[in-house]
Amino acid sequence: MDVDKVAGVFDRAAPTYDRVGIDFFQPVGRALVAAVRPQPTDVAVDLGCGRGAALFPLADTVHHVTGIDLAPKMVELTRADAAGRGNVTVVQGDAATPDLPSAHFDIVTASLVAFFMPDPLAAMRRWVTLLRPGGRLGISSFRDVPNRMHDVMAVVQDYLPPRRAPKSVFDADDTVAQLLRDAGLREVTTTHLSFDTTFEDEEQFHRYEWSNGRREAWEHIPVEWHAEARTRMAELLASYADADGRTRFEANIRLTVGIK
Ligand SMILES: C[S@@+](CC[C@H](N)C(=O)[O-])C[C@H]1O[C@@H](n2cnc3c(N)ncnc32)[C@H](O)[C@@H]1O
């Protein structure tokens, strides 16, 4: 997805992003923040801050945190959520080329964002310049562990033109770790985070689909096929549901942290 498309998708998703009652982005953001070991005197920046999944846990500890996001609506809503907190600034900007001072930050985080960068190594090198010596950079990314969630999500592919998924540096732990080392970081560590995400029903699942980056796929499916795609997804979801009607999926996330 090019930068304008990413901005558009997340601008439209912003009002419901991380607000449909699904515990997904916030546990990831909290774990990433814990992994970069924030201190009360730290100055931090959270790139691609969205609705604040990592930004607000950082703000709970650090002296000051700046959140940057490409999507104006994300910025507007997160800035409103931050009102009353004296140590949070939220600005609109491109994380690939952030307009921020060099060697100024103790912490740089990017939770579920780095894979949107057109040139991840160039972006990572830029992010490393923001850090003071000894500063920590942490990113989270998806671990592609096949599970039931993939089956349900794969339904949309049947309604889209075939596309070969390009190989990505974010496919494996070692290539992500190497990316951070190539950007100039040392002592790079990788941690896995797994937790259950529970959907109450199909309606909530559908709202979740439209509230995040998955929205992009739905926006490309001709409207006349939406009902059929949704029904097929609902049937799969129901086949995985527990006796209580809820469907639980395991979320698998990778946290990669390095030191300058
Ligand atoms: C999957 S969301 C993650 C949001 C938040 N970090 C979280 O964990 O909930 C990706 C976010 O990155 C933002 N984003 C994508 N590309 C960006 C870029 N080049 N610069 C700044 N933000 C970007 C999107 O607008 C969106 O808010």
The ligand as an SDF file (V2000), in Angstrom:
LIG
                    3D

 27 29  0  0  0  0  0  0  0  0999 V2000
   -1.8760   -1.0250   12.7300 C   0  0  0  0  0  0  0  0  0  0  0  0
   -1.9790    0.6540   13.1630 S   0  0  0  0  0  0  0  0  0  0  0  0
   -1.0730    0.6960   14.7120 C   0  0  0  0  0  0  0  0  0  0  0  0
   -1.4670    1.8770   15.5500 C   0  0  0  0  0  0  0  0  0  0  0  0
   -0.9260    1.8470   16.9790 C   0  0  0  0  0  0  0  0  0  0  0  0
    0.5210    1.9040   16.9930 N   0  0  0  0  0  0  0  0  0  0  0  0
   -1.4190    0.6070   17.6690 C   0  0  0  0  0  0  0  0  0  0  0  0
   -0.6030   -0.2460   18.0120 O   0  0  0  0  0  0  0  0  0  0  0  0
   -2.6370    0.4860   17.8420 O   0  0  0  0  0  0  0  0  0  0  0  0
   -0.8760    1.4540   12.0700 C   0  0  0  0  0  0  0  0  0  0  0  0
   -0.8350    2.9540   12.3000 C   0  0  0  0  0  0  0  0  0  0  0  0
    0.3190    3.4610   11.6350 O   0  0  0  0  0  0  0  0  0  0  0  0
   -0.0480    4.6240   10.9300 C   0  0  0  0  0  0  0  0  0  0  0  0
    0.8960    4.7420    9.8300 N   0  0  0  0  0  0  0  0  0  0  0  0
    1.0600    3.9400    8.7590 C   0  0  0  0  0  0  0  0  0  0  0  0
    2.0450    4.3890    7.9710 N   0  0  0  0  0  0  0  0  0  0  0  0
    2.5330    5.5040    8.5650 C   0  0  0  0  0  0  0  0  0  0  0  0
    3.5580    6.4260    8.2430 C   0  0  0  0  0  0  0  0  0  0  0  0
    4.2800    6.3130    7.1330 N   0  0  0  0  0  0  0  0  0  0  0  0
    3.7650    7.4460    9.0920 N   0  0  0  0  0  0  0  0  0  0  0  0
    3.0340    7.6150   10.2130 C   0  0  0  0  0  0  0  0  0  0  0  0
    2.0470    6.7720   10.5740 N   0  0  0  0  0  0  0  0  0  0  0  0
    1.8020    5.7250    9.7640 C   0  0  0  0  0  0  0  0  0  0  0  0
   -1.4880    4.4000   10.5170 C   0  0  0  0  0  0  0  0  0  0  0  0
   -2.1560    5.6080   10.2230 O   0  0  0  0  0  0  0  0  0  0  0  0
   -2.0340    3.6910   11.7500 C   0  0  0  0  0  0  0  0  0  0  0  0
   -2.5150    4.5970   12.6990 O   0  0  0  0  0  0  0  0  0  0  0  0
  1  2  1  0
  2  3  1  0
  2 10  1  0
  3  4  1  0
  4  5  1  0
  5  6  1  0
  5  7  1  0
  7  8  2  0
  7  9  1  0
 10 11  1  0
 11 12  1  0
 11 26  1  0
 12 13  1  0
 13 14  1  0
 13 24  1  0
 14 15  1  0
 14 23  1  0
 15 16  2  0
 16 17  1  0
 17 18  1  0
 17 23  2  0
 18 19  1  0
 18 20  2  0
 20 21  1  0
 21 22  2  0
 22 23  1  0
 24 25  1  0
 24 26  1  0
 26 27  1  0
M  CHG  2   2   1   9  -1
M  END
$$$$
